Amino acid sequence: MAGLLNLRLLPLALACASGFSLYSPATRATPVLPGAAPSRQSGLEEAAHLRDQRQWLAALAIYERLLAAHPDDEDAYRMRALTLADLGNAERAWQLYRARPSVFSAAQAERLQNDRLARRIVWGGLYAQDTASRLDEMKQAERLMVEHLASLTAEQRAAAHRPRLDSLVILNTLEKHDEVVAAYRSLLADGLQVPPYALAKVGDSLLATRHPEEAAAALETSLAAMPGEFDIQLLLAYAYLESEQHERALTTLDALVKANEPWPRAPGARRGHQNWHRFDADTNRAMVTAYGNRLQEAQTALEALASIAPNNAGLQSRLGNIFSMRGWTGRALERQRMAMTLDPRSTEARIGATESLLALDRVGDARVLHDGLLEQFPGNTHVQRLDRYWDAHLGWRGRAWAAAGRSDAEGASTTASPLGNRDGEYGVYIESPMLADRWRLTAQASDAWADFQGERVHARHTGMGLLYTHDRLSLEAQASRPDDRYLDDTAVGIRAGWRASDTLSASAAAFHADPEASLQARRSGIGADSWQAGLVWTPSEQGQLGARYKHWDYDDGNRRQELGVYGQRRWITRPHLLVDMIGDAYASRGSRDDAPYYNPSQDRAFNGGVRIDHVAWRRYERHLRQRLEITAGSYWQQGHGSAWVPRASYRQELKLGMGHVLDYGISWSRPVYDGQREQHVALDIEYRWGE
């Protein structure tokens, strides 16, 4: 995950202090100047001896005494600057060099410049108290690095290996991940080896730019040279996760959990101390568990931690993410707001709150957070993903579909199916971008048809509508005109939805000249008005229960009523496999027995079966899913008895990117109409865009 790595900058700081190869032995040797006082020579020799023993402060004191006596002493001046650099005071050493550059060799000048830049990088990696200035130090380091490289000749730039390596750290901290990857590949092309501390940053940027396999390889190499480095192992777990290696990700995090006691105790201490590495290992393990669809397990783990540390903003935000994944959007928003109260700087909480507000159709509130995040963190990969989702959610959306089916009666040349011998449909439905954060214009066109004894009956409609969504309420008004020779009545309808809570929602609709009325009835010039109501209870992602009632008023006086219930319950959960038990039941009745269309006086059915949902391939927002549904049940019709009815369908869902889905499949069933067994096979395809 981009930005997850806050890698300790100790290796870089040590590089700054040591300067890799500081200077040659010839640099240490201070020649005896003609006429030099014995005390000066002995002082320089003693200081050189102390430097060999890495006693930098004692050596520095000698150089200060020598310069106090002889301010123009070039050797003492030069060695004082180099000793200050050894102590880590790279900025002061650089100032001394700039004051008298002539006393330094080219190699020493390059070393001091590199140390100064490395020190700026170290400071830039620290967490700023003020969010607005969090990257100021690193931006200054970047500017100094650019100026330094610009001052070099082409040959010097080609040989400037250390600045090129340090630039990887700068660019990664500034979240310029594409530039990090390009610079890394340029180094490899030049045959240069990237040291472990910089390779960890490269791994972070490779992960941010969605190259998880390369990221894993870089992080594994870095970890081999820096075994036990916590942040690298954490990043490596996410590299495994994003390359769909869930088990390896969990194994890595399990090892981190075991390697870190929650309250380690030093020898002889009465009590232990907090171990934030254990906390990070526990929380990240819970999130990886959630990404493997084991949401209940992840929730239990995070709630246990939250009971211990309720004031931890990151923990509350992650718990909010779990609630969102379980479908509890209101509870998710509550947790994200708690996190933002605890830490107003939390990018994770603000992104989570924005997504929750969008899901709750509170676009105006979400816009404030979205615009603030884009202004403050334009280069953050998570903010950029949020912005892409924002555009997909508020922009154009719709669907286009086509379907065709065939019914064959067993032992008869004609079918009693209300779908006819052949049936099909195609159409398109489009919604405009959101207007004033609540409104959309809609347009639609469709043609449903069926063949009855050689006659093809069409129900062609084109129309427009207006859609309103805000908070708990959604409303849509539609009007469409038919374009066929059977009916000429304008279809007018309204749909309404109400979200009572995270788990309960209701819907209702009413139509005059309902376009979904029986095509058999339409063939006889009979239309229908309708109204319906529905209720859906979704306690979690583990199950759902719904009910719907629909009433038809046909023009011939027939009053038809339909009541249906359906449900599903999770049976098996794996990272790439979900298996649900599914079932449905319905009952209906009509008031006329002589209608010229399929209209059972009474009938009822019950079906049960299984749905298998498998992710065959996935790469971030793109995936290929396949679903197999198999059910069987009993159908009873008054006057014709009961019969077993099997059904099966196979579908594939190809997600091409955020907001673009192609869904297609085949279905098969053996229904019974008026006691006559039939076989129905259908193909369909649908393309959806927008979110």
KASUL-V826131 format. One line per field, one symbol per residue. ss: DSSP state (H for helix, E for strand, L for the rest). psi: psi as a letter, one per 40 degrees, with the letter a starting at -180 (. if undefined). A space follows every 10 residues. Layout:
ss=???
psi=???
This chain:
ss=LLLLLLLLLH HHHHHHHHLL LLLLHHHHLL LLLLLLLHHH HHHHHHHHHH HHLLLHHHHH HHHHHHHHHL LLLHHHHHHH HHHHHHLLLH HHHHHHHHHL HHHLLHHHHH HHHHHHHHHH HHHHLLLLLL HHHLLHHHHH HHHHHHHHHH LLLHHHHHHL HHHHHHHHHH HHHLLLHHHH HHHHHHHHHL LLLLLHHHHH HHHHHHHHLL LHHHHHHHHH HHHHHLLLLH HHHHHHHHHH HHLLLHHHHH HHHHHHHHHL LLLLLLLLLL LLLLLHHHHH HHHHHHHHHH HLLLHHHHHH HHHHHHHHLL LLHHHHHHHH HHHHHLLLHH HHHHHHHHHH HHLLLLHHHH HHHHHHHHHL LLHHHHHHHH HHHHHHLLLL HHHHHHHHHH HHHHLLEEEE EEEEEEEEEL LLLLLLLLLL LEEEEEEEEE ELLLELLLEE EEEEEEEEEE EELLEEEEEE EEEEEEEEEE LLEEEEEEEE EELLLLLLLL EEEEEEEEEL LLLEEEEEEE EELLLLLLHH HHHLLLLEEE EEEEEEEEEE LLEEEEEEEE EEEELLLLEE EEEEEEEEEE EEEELLEEEE EEEEEEEEEE LLLLLLLLLL LEEEEEEEEE EEEEEEEEEL LEEEEEEEEE EEEEEEELLL EEEEEEEEEE EEEEEEELLE EEEEEEEEEL LEELLEEEEE EEEEEEEEEL L
psi=hhedhfhhed ddddddddfc hdiiddddhh ihiheiiddd dddddddddd ddefgddddd dddddddddg dehddddddd ddddddeegd dddddddddg deeiiddddd dddddddddd ddddeihidh ddfdeddddd dddddddddd eiidddddeg dddddddddd dddefgdddd ddddddddde fihhiddddd ddddddddef gddddddddd dddddgiehd dddddddddd deefgddddd ddddddddeh idgihiheid iaihgddddd dddddddddd eeegdddddd ddddddddge ehdddddddd dddddeegdd dddddddddd ddgeehdddd ddddddddde fgdddddddd ddddddfdeh dddddddddd dddeaiiaih iiiiihhhhh eidiieheea diiiiiiihh hiihhfedii iiiihihhii hhfehhhigh iiaiahhhhh behhihhihi higiedifhh hhihiiihhd adehiiiiih hhfheeihdd dddefhaiii iiiihhhgda eeiihiihhh hhgideehhh hhhiiiiihh dhhidehhhi hiiiiiiiii eiefifihgh diiiihiiai hhhhhdihgb eiihihhhhh iiahhhhhee aiihhiiiih iihhheaheh hhhiiiihig ihhfehhihh hiiiihhhii .
